[in-house]
């Protein structure tokens, strides 16, 4: 996938030698073949696509009614009820460039009744011959540290974004030019006003792709992007502090751009849910790794995307094991939501796509065996969070990484107003203090 240049490189403290990071047409119909599954409310409507269609602007997008295949309306936890185990798979860039990865994971999600979040890069819907329409902050007109897609790949991206929404997935944003590092043009230095310009442009490229491409005979994207867009993830996990005032102004509900988190229940920043990638056990190593494919690669091959193939089997097993260990640790202890980030890339022979699929299937099997595991989008997750009682969320946040509730969940949440309750223990050698000791590989890129 011709999306990354060497400019988009960010240093990593990775527990190995100085690893580096960089963040790495259909019709308006949806079948009724049983797609659904547990969402934020634990159920599925299994409805086909809405029949309403009202074009917006130049017809690039359209209001089509309520999004299909959404979970039941979330409800607060009952006193003493065990919280669900939420798992959110997300994809940065969300472009389809002929490698079949976007439809591969849409198929996988449909097979298991899961939902995901796709952080679409606005430039992936802008033809390269129109690149001067993009005015990135602190960079020259038309500049980008990711490649522009050719016409065939723009159409394929439209097809898959359209399908994703119609199958119940969320379309967020990964912004546009993916400027990382320490240079003046990096998103790290952008002001709230500059973030507003970047967001306005990202939305415009989605809302005006017909004008920019001239493909007026193709179906619109079946959503109002102004209403659909509820959050995003910044390039290389940089610039969140300056982004948040603008995100709040725009009414965003969450941000997934923190440069590294741990497996605990989240909080809000400036009134916006802060949902970071998380440190998870890295099999065979004493440090933990951020829950993203790029960070697995940075620790294994020191940023090389084409390392010697004899490494691939062990690395594939190790990265799948990291995701599975992160899931098991949360599920068996504090039930903190588990956030995973990925890219549609064939790095190191495609092993990271294979490993995330293996982990996805492992988690889905637990759900299908009856465990209260909910594979949802970020927006569906914050729907659930927003209806919970503040005192219940506060109690959940007292549990550290790998920390079980004292006396079991029934006792722990029977009276959420009780203060000072301690967890009973830890797993995987992790302290139950809300922090992970000896953790490395925490800085990442997206």
ZIJO-V120408 format. One record per backbone hydrogen bond with DSSP energy under -1.0 kcal/mol. NH is the residue of the N-H (numbers start at 1). CO is the residue of the C=O. Records with the same first field share a line. If there is no record, write none. Layout:
NH->CO  CO
This chain:
3->1
5->145
8->5
9->7
10->21
12->19
21->10
24->22
29->27
42->39
54->63
56->61
59->56
62->221
63->54
80->413
81->78
85->372
87->374
88->338
90->340
91->117
92->342
93->119
104->100
105->101
106->102
107->103
108->104
109->105
110->106
111->107
112->108
114->109
115->375
117->89
118->170
119->91
120->118  172
121->93
122->175
124->121
125->122
126->123
130->127
131->128
133->130
134->131
139->136
142->134
143->140
145->177
154->150
155->151
156->152
157->153
158->154
159->155
160->156
161->157
162->158
163->159
164->160
165->161
166->162
167->163
168->165
169->164
170->116
172->118
173->231
174->120
186->183
187->179
189->186
190->187
195->191
196->192
197->193
198->194
199->195
200->196
201->197
202->198
203->199
204->200
205->201
206->202
207->203
208->204
212->208
213->209
214->210
216->214
218->215
221->60
227->224
228->224
229->225
233->173
237->234
238->235
243->239
244->240
247->243
248->244
249->245
250->246
251->248
252->247
253->230
254->230
255->273
256->232
261->277
264->262
269->272
272->269
273->253
274->267
275->255
279->261
280->289
285->282
289->280
290->441
291->278
292->290
293->341
296->292
297->293
298->294
299->295
300->296
301->297
304->301
311->308
312->309
315->311
316->312
317->313
318->314
319->315
320->316
321->317
322->318
323->319
324->320
325->321
326->322
327->323
328->324
329->325
330->326
331->327
332->328
335->330
338->86
340->88
341->291
342->90
345->343
348->305
350->347
351->348
354->350
355->351
356->352
357->353
358->354
359->355
360->356
361->357
362->358
363->359
364->360
365->361
366->362
367->363
368->364
369->365
370->367
371->366
373->371
374->85
376->87
381->377
382->378
383->379
384->380
385->381
386->382
387->384
388->385
393->389
394->390
395->391
396->392
397->393
398->395
399->396
403->400
408->405
412->408
413->409
418->415
424->404
430->427
433->431
441->13
